[in-house]
């Protein structure tokens, strides 16, 4: 999600010489972000498997998270700073949801 945030000011970053994934993958942003999201979802699946979480974990976390991340990947407009900021903020909320569901999953 930080790569998405970086697209807000990519032009300024290029001018001052900042090295970032948003600059490195500016020609294929959706491919790179989709790859990262897939690795993230696989990690969440493996966490649930290794910790013996029940179906609640998978239904309440992985399905909505997958939907959100796929939606973001498809609809990302890297040239629109406000769109990048909105997607960045929604990922912050996703992080909180993941934390809560991990805690609930561990308690059940």
Backbone as ProteinMPNN parsed JSONL, in Angstrom:
{"seq_chain_A": "XXXXXXXXXXXXXXXXXXXXXXXXXXXXXXXXXXXXXXXXXXXXXXXXXXXXXXXXXXXXXXXXXXXXXXXXXXXXXXXXXXXXXXXXXXXXXXXXXXXXXXXXXXXX", "coords_chain_A": {"N_chain_A": [[0.813, -1.196, 0.0], [2.077, 1.147, 0.459], [3.411, 1.78, -1.844], [1.333, 2.614, -3.464], [0.676, 4.968, -2.125], [2.971, 6.403, -2.697], [2.639, 7.182, -5.331], [1.315, 9.573, -5.308], [3.033, 11.753, -5.184], [4.964, 11.32, -7.13], [6.233, 12.664, -9.235], [7.604, 14.804, -8.003], [9.294, 13.294, -6.368], [10.901, 12.019, -8.257], [12.284, 14.207, -9.291], [13.832, 15.081, -7.102], [15.335, 12.867, -6.662], [14.567, 10.607, -5.166], [14.475, 7.199, -4.3], [12.164, 4.739, -4.935], [9.553, 2.235, -4.791], [7.358, 3.012, -6.221], [8.423, 4.639, -8.187], [10.229, 2.887, -9.408], [8.523, 0.933, -10.491], [6.825, 2.357, -12.17], [5.912, 2.07, -14.754], [4.546, -0.305, -14.849], [2.519, -0.434, -12.748], [0.174, -1.736, -11.793], [0.643, -4.459, -12.163], [2.822, -4.94, -10.424], [1.732, -4.141, -7.917], [-0.449, -5.882, -7.76], [0.905, -8.341, -7.643], [2.197, -8.058, -5.145], [-0.053, -7.89, -3.465], [-1.159, -10.433, -3.87], [0.829, -12.054, -2.742], [0.613, -11.163, -0.115], [-2.014, -11.999, 0.559], [-1.686, -14.771, 0.346], [0.085, -15.111, 2.454], [-1.581, -14.401, 4.619], [-3.411, -16.493, 4.444], [-1.736, -18.682, 5.012], [-0.976, -18.054, 7.629], [-3.424, -18.369, 8.981], [-3.797, -21.105, 8.522], [-1.516, -22.286, 9.766], [-1.965, -21.507, 12.398], [-4.194, -22.854, 13.032], [-6.788, -21.754, 12.661], [-10.351, -21.4, 12.547], [-13.123, -21.702, 10.182], [-14.304, -19.189, 10.348], [-12.292, -17.254, 10.341], [-11.337, -17.387, 7.691], [-13.625, -16.781, 6.179], [-14.394, -14.268, 7.174], [-12.186, -12.664, 6.868], [-10.344, -13.276, 4.674], [-11.94, -13.415, 2.333], [-13.331, -10.838, 2.177], [-10.997, -9.194, 2.233], [-9.598, -10.04, -0.031], [-11.405, -9.263, -2.004], [-11.392, -6.438, -1.662], [-8.682, -5.829, -2.233], [-8.336, -6.77, -4.831], [-10.207, -5.158, -6.142], [-8.988, -2.675, -5.689], [-6.589, -2.999, -7.131], [-7.485, -3.238, -9.774], [-8.88, -0.828, -10.2], [-7.111, 1.249, -9.699], [-5.811, 4.468, -10.132], [-3.048, 5.768, -10.967], [-2.208, 8.255, -11.762], [-3.819, 10.017, -10.484], [-3.788, 11.748, -7.666], [-5.568, 12.009, -5.459], [-7.092, 9.712, -5.664], [-5.161, 7.757, -5.174], [-4.539, 8.407, -2.52], [-6.989, 7.866, -1.25], [-7.173, 5.081, -1.614], [-4.9, 4.289, -0.219], [-5.608, 5.073, 2.402], [-7.793, 3.375, 2.818], [-6.501, 0.968, 2.992], [-5.236, 1.243, 5.425], [-7.393, 0.979, 7.151], [-8.051, -1.639, 6.512], [-5.83, -2.931, 7.632], [-6.36, -2.598, 10.392], [-8.722, -4.095, 10.601], [-7.707, -6.632, 9.977], [-6.008, -7.064, 12.178], [-7.9, -7.141, 14.294], [-9.453, -9.385, 13.538], [-7.509, -11.382, 13.555], [-6.948, -11.446, 16.294], [-9.473, -12.223, 17.296], [-9.679, -14.685, 15.999], [-7.651, -16.1, 17.264], [-8.657, -16.307, 19.791], [-10.861, -17.955, 19.534]], "CA_chain_A": [[0.0, 0.0, 0.0], [2.959, 2.315, 0.472], [3.69, 2.098, -3.246], [0.189, 3.414, -3.924], [0.848, 6.29, -1.524], [4.073, 7.064, -3.378], [2.235, 7.733, -6.629], [0.774, 10.932, -5.136], [4.055, 12.773, -5.447], [6.026, 10.645, -7.884], [6.989, 13.643, -10.037], [8.533, 15.483, -7.102], [10.297, 12.313, -5.938], [11.848, 11.826, -9.363], [13.109, 15.415, -9.402], [14.816, 15.162, -6.013], [16.148, 11.662, -6.682], [14.123, 9.581, -4.218], [14.325, 5.841, -4.838], [10.968, 4.129, -4.358], [8.923, 1.233, -5.654], [6.436, 3.686, -7.146], [9.227, 5.093, -9.325], [10.794, 1.718, -10.086], [7.48, 0.208, -11.217], [5.841, 3.321, -12.658], [5.372, 1.65, -16.051], [3.693, -1.475, -14.613], [2.129, -0.378, -11.334], [-0.864, -2.702, -11.428], [1.255, -5.794, -12.072], [3.612, -5.015, -9.199], [0.837, -4.076, -6.765], [-1.202, -7.146, -7.733], [1.819, -9.374, -7.155], [2.367, -7.847, -3.695], [-1.306, -8.246, -2.808], [-1.293, -11.892, -3.901], [1.746, -12.585, -1.723], [0.025, -10.807, 1.167], [-3.152, -12.892, 0.802], [-1.132, -16.103, 0.605], [0.625, -15.056, 3.815], [-2.708, -14.452, 5.549], [-3.928, -17.857, 4.404], [-0.792, -19.548, 5.726], [-1.091, -17.74, 9.056], [-4.629, -19.054, 9.459], [-3.557, -22.551, 8.482], [-0.527, -22.646, 10.792], [-2.505, -21.253, 13.73], [-5.401, -23.683, 13.147], [-7.991, -20.947, 12.762], [-11.513, -22.053, 11.945], [-13.662, -21.107, 8.955], [-14.627, -17.78, 10.593], [-11.136, -16.469, 9.912], [-11.268, -17.34, 6.23], [-14.799, -16.103, 5.64], [-14.496, -12.878, 7.598], [-11.001, -11.896, 6.521], [-9.747, -13.479, 3.357], [-12.857, -13.084, 1.234], [-13.416, -9.378, 2.01], [-9.685, -8.614, 1.921], [-9.335, -10.341, -1.441], [-12.278, -8.402, -2.803], [-10.891, -5.064, -1.588], [-7.386, -5.689, -2.884], [-8.555, -6.943, -6.272], [-10.873, -3.928, -6.565], [-7.984, -1.62, -5.728], [-5.652, -3.252, -8.227], [-8.133, -2.984, -11.058], [-9.358, 0.546, -10.333], [-6.098, 2.223, -9.312], [-5.463, 5.515, -11.094], [-1.803, 6.285, -10.395], [-2.032, 9.663, -12.122], [-4.754, 10.792, -9.677], [-3.299, 11.744, -6.292], [-6.637, 11.796, -4.48], [-7.458, 8.293, -5.751], [-4.106, 7.029, -4.468], [-4.695, 8.66, -1.089], [-8.175, 7.133, -0.791], [-6.835, 3.657, -1.547], [-3.944, 4.167, 0.876], [-6.355, 5.139, 3.656], [-8.615, 2.175, 2.975], [-5.605, -0.107, 3.421], [-5.027, 1.408, 6.861], [-8.565, 0.378, 7.782], [-7.892, -3.084, 6.333], [-4.871, -3.386, 8.637], [-7.059, -2.692, 11.666], [-9.637, -5.245, 10.505], [-6.879, -7.839, 10.055], [-5.596, -7.213, 13.568], [-9.057, -7.561, 15.096], [-9.84, -10.754, 13.179], [-6.458, -12.27, 14.064], [-7.159, -11.59, 17.731], [-10.675, -13.036, 17.477], [-9.353, -16.04, 15.554], [-6.818, -16.74, 18.265], [-9.485, -16.554, 20.976], [-11.864, -18.991, 19.294]], "C_chain_A": [[0.856, 1.259, 0.0], [3.342, 2.735, -0.948], [2.563, 2.957, -3.816], [0.307, 4.836, -3.387], [1.923, 7.087, -2.27], [3.7, 7.67, -4.717], [1.665, 9.146, -6.515], [1.779, 11.994, -5.53], [5.249, 12.198, -6.204], [6.862, 11.643, -8.686], [8.011, 14.384, -9.192], [9.654, 14.542, -6.651], [11.343, 12.072, -7.02], [12.801, 13.022, -9.491], [14.197, 15.441, -8.331], [15.636, 13.879, -5.863], [15.786, 10.595, -5.664], [14.013, 8.247, -4.943], [13.124, 5.207, -4.156], [10.411, 3.098, -5.328], [7.939, 1.891, -6.619], [7.18, 4.225, -8.364], [9.74, 3.893, -10.12], [9.761, 1.004, -10.964], [6.427, 1.143, -11.808], [5.235, 2.926, -14.001], [4.456, 0.432, -15.941], [3.178, -1.489, -13.177], [1.127, -1.453, -10.936], [-0.299, -4.111, -11.316], [2.02, -5.949, -10.767], [2.715, -5.031, -7.966], [0.018, -5.363, -6.651], [-0.338, -8.287, -7.213], [2.002, -9.26, -5.639], [1.108, -8.251, -2.937], [-1.511, -9.761, -2.79], [-0.388, -12.528, -2.853], [1.206, -12.309, -0.315], [-1.13, -11.743, 1.51], [-2.694, -14.319, 1.063], [-0.574, -16.167, 2.024], [-0.49, -15.128, 4.854], [-3.318, -15.847, 5.597], [-3.03, -18.791, 5.212], [-0.808, -19.293, 7.236], [-2.291, -18.459, 9.648], [-4.446, -20.555, 9.515], [-2.626, -22.991, 9.609], [-1.063, -22.472, 12.213], [-3.813, -21.999, 13.973], [-6.668, -22.865, 13.369], [-9.136, -21.674, 12.081], [-12.006, -21.265, 10.732], [-14.008, -19.623, 9.119], [-13.514, -16.876, 10.086], [-11.135, -16.294, 8.397], [-12.446, -16.572, 5.63], [-14.811, -14.613, 5.972], [-13.297, -12.035, 7.193], [-10.584, -12.073, 5.072], [-10.676, -13.118, 2.198], [-13.01, -11.567, 1.09], [-12.081, -8.722, 1.643], [-9.342, -8.847, 0.452], [-10.149, -9.425, -2.34], [-11.743, -6.974, -2.827], [-9.605, -4.901, -2.391], [-7.485, -5.872, -4.398], [-9.207, -5.684, -6.848], [-9.868, -2.789, -6.683], [-7.035, -1.783, -6.905], [-6.246, -2.883, -9.573], [-8.427, -1.497, -11.256], [-8.341, 1.618, -9.973], [-5.799, 3.181, -10.467], [-4.226, 6.214, -10.547], [-1.568, 7.753, -10.721], [-2.929, 10.589, -11.296], [-4.355, 10.682, -8.205], [-4.376, 11.471, -5.259], [-7.122, 10.349, -4.497], [-6.429, 7.439, -5.006], [-4.243, 7.195, -2.962], [-5.89, 7.897, -0.525], [-7.885, 5.646, -0.656], [-5.838, 3.387, -0.42], [-4.673, 4.157, 2.218], [-7.221, 3.907, 3.864], [-7.753, 0.983, 3.391], [-5.25, 0.022, 4.899], [-6.182, 0.778, 7.634], [-8.492, -1.145, 7.66], [-6.911, -3.652, 7.353], [-5.503, -3.538, 10.006], [-8.003, -3.893, 11.68], [-8.858, -6.548, 10.626], [-6.441, -8.091, 11.488], [-6.742, -7.74, 14.423], [-9.419, -9.008, 14.804], [-8.776, -11.757, 13.617], [-6.628, -12.494, 15.565], [-8.391, -12.459, 18.027], [-10.391, -14.483, 17.096], [-8.532, -16.797, 16.577], [-7.628, -17.093, 19.515], [-10.487, -17.685, 20.775], [-11.265, -20.347, 19.118]], "O_chain_A": [[0.397, 2.322, -0.418], [3.567, 3.916, -1.212], [2.81, 3.907, -4.558], [0.064, 5.799, -4.115], [1.794, 8.298, -2.448], [4.378, 8.582, -5.192], [1.545, 9.843, -7.522], [1.427, 13.008, -6.133], [6.397, 12.554, -5.941], [8.077, 11.477, -8.8], [9.152, 14.572, -9.612], [10.815, 14.943, -6.564], [12.531, 11.937, -6.726], [13.988, 12.849, -9.769], [15.345, 15.782, -8.615], [16.535, 13.814, -5.025], [16.623, 9.756, -5.332], [13.515, 8.181, -6.066], [13.071, 5.143, -2.928], [10.744, 3.084, -6.513], [7.713, 1.38, -7.715], [6.622, 4.262, -9.461], [9.692, 3.885, -11.35], [10.089, 0.527, -12.05], [5.263, 0.764, -11.933], [4.154, 3.399, -14.351], [3.671, 0.168, -16.851], [3.386, -2.468, -12.461], [1.229, -2.02, -9.848], [-0.727, -4.879, -10.455], [1.89, -6.962, -10.082], [2.916, -5.846, -7.066], [-0.18, -5.872, -5.548], [-0.804, -9.11, -6.425], [1.964, -10.268, -4.933], [1.192, -8.883, -1.884], [-1.987, -10.309, -1.796], [-0.806, -13.449, -2.152], [1.338, -13.15, 0.574], [-1.214, -12.23, 2.638], [-3.26, -15.004, 1.915], [-0.746, -17.172, 2.715], [-0.363, -15.834, 5.855], [-3.698, -16.327, 6.664], [-3.518, -19.596, 6.005], [-0.666, -20.227, 8.025], [-2.185, -19.087, 10.701], [-4.896, -21.204, 10.459], [-2.915, -23.953, 10.32], [-0.667, -23.199, 13.124], [-4.464, -21.8, 14.999], [-7.521, -23.24, 14.173], [-8.928, -22.463, 11.159], [-11.383, -20.289, 10.314], [-14.006, -18.879, 8.139], [-13.779, -15.845, 9.469], [-10.955, -15.187, 7.888], [-12.276, -15.804, 4.683], [-15.196, -13.792, 5.14], [-13.386, -10.808, 7.178], [-10.486, -11.096, 4.33], [-10.227, -12.57, 1.191], [-12.836, -11.046, -0.012], [-12.047, -7.797, 0.832], [-8.849, -7.945, -0.225], [-9.637, -8.88, -3.318], [-11.65, -6.365, -3.893], [-9.459, -3.939, -3.144], [-6.787, -5.197, -5.154], [-8.81, -5.202, -7.909], [-9.89, -2.029, -7.651], [-6.716, -0.814, -7.593], [-5.577, -2.281, -10.412], [-8.245, -0.967, -12.352], [-8.688, 2.799, -9.948], [-5.57, 2.769, -11.604], [-4.339, 7.147, -9.752], [-0.805, 8.425, -10.027], [-2.814, 11.81, -11.395], [-4.56, 9.644, -7.577], [-4.124, 10.77, -4.278], [-7.52, 9.816, -3.461], [-6.793, 6.505, -4.291], [-4.081, 6.232, -2.211], [-5.806, 7.34, 0.57], [-8.308, 5.017, 0.314], [-5.93, 2.364, 0.257], [-4.385, 3.322, 3.075], [-7.364, 3.444, 4.995], [-8.238, 0.082, 4.076], [-4.989, -0.984, 5.559], [-5.969, 0.122, 8.654], [-8.835, -1.86, 8.601], [-7.134, -4.74, 7.884], [-5.217, -4.503, 10.714], [-8.068, -4.622, 12.67], [-9.303, -7.472, 11.307], [-6.501, -9.226, 11.96], [-6.562, -8.685, 15.191], [-9.667, -9.78, 15.73], [-9.112, -12.874, 14.011], [-6.468, -13.615, 16.048], [-8.35, -13.323, 18.902], [-10.816, -15.404, 17.793], [-8.699, -18.006, 16.74], [-7.32, -18.062, 20.209], [-10.916, -18.308, 21.746], [-11.99, -21.32, 18.909]]}, "name": "protein", "num_of_chains": 1, "seq": "XXXXXXXXXXXXXXXXXXXXXXXXXXXXXXXXXXXXXXXXXXXXXXXXXXXXXXXXXXXXXXXXXXXXXXXXXXXXXXXXXXXXXXXXXXXXXXXXXXXXXXXXXXXX"}
